[in-house]
Amino acid sequence: MSEQSKVERKTNSDWSSVLPQLLRAAQGESVLNLLPSAIHELNNALNTILVLSDLLISNPNIPKSIRKDLETISEAGLEVRELMSTFRLLAGGVTSQIQISPVDLREICQQVSALMAAAFRRNHVRLMTDYSDQTPTILSDPSRIRFVVLALVQNACDAIGSSDEGGQLLLKTGGDKLGCAVLVIEDEGHGFPKEVRSRLFEPFITTKSKGAGLGLFLVHHFVNELQGRVEIQDTEKGTKVTLSLPSLL
């Protein structure tokens, strides 16, 4: 048996012990209380990614272009590790304390775009930005906001990547009549099938072959926790997500 086959077999075996718990959650148990098993598996994979990327970065023979991508991978891995700490507290049945501070939504978008740069290139994403100077500063938890924006941008990137031709991704910030800060994420991806459109924020709903279906569920959870709103609608060319968050004023 090849090493790759062994790894795939072990991965499938590991997840087979987690899957029954996830299925029970779909029947009524709290998904957040079942996160420890998933976190354990994800941390194992994450540690491998971080160790190997650091080893490759330290190789003086690595071309600069590849080194830059590896550094992006490493930075993203560290970001995920930070989010895992929050998940671990949530999974333990104790809601982690929200760290409220002024947050610039434009800065969060720039951070996420930098983390996603390699994925954008790989999926032929043409990033367009329109960050209004009139975007209100929000009073929120930076780590949660970063997770929400990253998850939504990742979904858009994946949707565009499903097409060989790629497509445009627009990130636009501003404000609404209620004084909230607003982020619009609009992509030219494939959109959502009719059968899942009304259930997008439920756990285990996914259109991805390798997706767990928890991304939008957690996005919805965090946005509600921060007293915001998230709306998803179809467009002629793809999907439009509107995120509204209360401002300082």
N, C-alpha and C positions, 0 to 999 in steps of 0.2 A: 504494500500500500504506500502511495506517495505521501510526502510530508503534507502537501496541500490537502489531500483527501483526509488525512488524520486530523488536520486542523478543522476542516469543514465538519467532520463527523463529531469531533469534540464540541464544536460550537452548537451543532444541532442537538446534541445530548444535553448540553448545559441549558439551552432554552426550553427543552422539553420538560424540565422540572419547574420552569417558571410559568409556562403556558397555562397549566390547569388553574393556577392562582389567578391569572388574568381573566380567564373564562368565568371563574366564580365572581370576579368583580363585575363583569358585565351583567350578572344576574342579580346584582344589588349591593355587593360589598363596595366599600370606598376604594376607588383606584389609588388614591394617595396613600392609603395604608398598605398597599401591595407594592409600593415602589422599592423597598429595600432589596428584593431579589433582583429586580431589573437594574438597580444602581450598582449592585455587586458585579453583574456581568458587564455593564458598560464601563465601569472603572477598570476592569481587567483589560478590556480592549483599548481603553484610553491610555493606560500606562504603557502598553506595547507601542502605541503610536508615538507617544512622547519620547520614549527611550530611543526608538529607532530613528526618529527624525533628528534628535539631538546628536546621535552618532554620525548620521550623514552630514549634518551641518558642520561638524568638527573635521570632516574630511577636506583637506586643502585642495584636492583635485576636482571637487564638485564645481561645475560651471556656475557663474553668478546668477543666471536666470533660474536655474534649478534651486540654488541655495535660497533665493528669495521666496520661492514657493514653499520650500521646507520650513522657512522661518514663519511663513503665514500659517502653515499647518501646526507648528509648535504653539504659536500665539492662540490659535483657535482652540487647541487642546487645553491650554491653561484656562481659557475662558470657560470651557465646558466643566473643568474641574471645579471652578468657582461656583458654577450653577449646581453642580452635584452636591455641594455642601448645603445649599438651600433645600434641594430635594430630600436630602437625608433627614433634615429636621422636619420637613413636611411629612415624610414617610413614617417618622416615629410617632405620629399622632399629635405632635406639638407644632403649632403654626410658628414658623420662624418669625422673629421680630422684624417688622418692616423698618428699614432704615430710610427715613424721609429726609430729602434734601432737594434744593433747587436743581432741576435737570433741564439741559438744553437739548431738545429733541433733534435739532440739526446735528449736534455733536454726536449723539448716539447713532444717527444714520451714517455719519462719516466713519465712525468706528466699525460699524457693521459692514459697510462697503469695503473697507480695507481688509477685514477678515475674509470676505467673500470674493476677493479679487481673483484668486486662482480658480475658483468655481465658476465665476463669470466667464473667464477666458475659455475654460473647458467646455462650457455649455453654450458658447457663442452668444452671450448676453450683451446687449448694447445698453449700458447704464446711462440713464438721463436723470438729472437732478434739478429740482426747482425749490430751493430752500429760501423761503420768504424771510426778509428782515423783520416782518411783523409777526413771526411765530412766537406766541407767548411762552415764557419760561414756565415749566410745570413743577409742581411740588409732589415728588413721587420717590419711588425706590429705584435707583439707577440700575441695579442688577436685574430686577424684574423687567424694567422697561427694555433693557438690552436684550434679555431673553426673548421677549415678545417680538421686538423688531427683527431680531436675528431669525427666529422661527418663521415669521411671515415672509421675509426676504428669501430664505432658503426654499420655502415652498414655491415662490414665484420663479426662482432660478431653476428648480427641478422641472417645473411645468414648461418653461421655455426650452430646457435641455431635452425634453422628450421629442422635440422637432429637430430634424437634421439641419434646418435652415437657421435655427436660433431665433432671436427676437428681441424686442425692446422691453426694458424694465424702467419704469418711472418711479422715482421717489420724490414726493412733493409735500412740503410742510407749509402750514399757515395757521389761521385761527378761524373759529366760527362765530356766529352771532351770540352764542352763550358765553363767549370768552374762553372756550376750551382751545387747547392746542390740538391740531389735526395733522395726522400723517396719512397720506394717500399712497398706496403701493399698487401700481397698475402694471400688469404684465400681458404679453402677447403669447401666453401659453395655451394649453388645450382646454382650460376651464374644468369645471366639475360636472360629472354625470348627474342627470336629473334625479336618479335614485338615491344619491347621497347628499344632495344640496341642502335639504332641510335638516340633516343630521350631522353637519360638519363639526359641531362643537361637542358631540358625544364621544366618549372614549372608544378606541379601537375602530374608528371609521377612517379608512384610508383608501386612496386610489393608487398607492405606490406598491410595487411588488415586494419591496423590502421594508416598507414602513410599518411601524407599530401602531399608528393611529392615535398617538397621544399628544402630538404637537399642538394642534388647534384646541384640543381639550384643555391643555395647560395654559395656552394663550388666553382662552376665555376665562379660566379660573383666575389668572393673575390680573387681567384687565378689570374684572368685576371687583376683585380685592382692592384695586386702586381706584375704584369708583369711576371707571371709564367705560367706553363703549367700543365694540368692534363689530363692523358690518362687512359682509362679503356679498358681492353681486357679480353677475356675469356681464361682460361687455361684448361688443361685436368681435373683438380680437382676442379676448381672453378673460381675465379676472381683475376686479377692482376691490381692494380692501381699504376700508376707511377706519382709522383708529383715532378716537377722540379721548383726550385726557384733561382733567381739570387743571387750570393754570394757577399761578400764585395769586392772581387778583380775584 
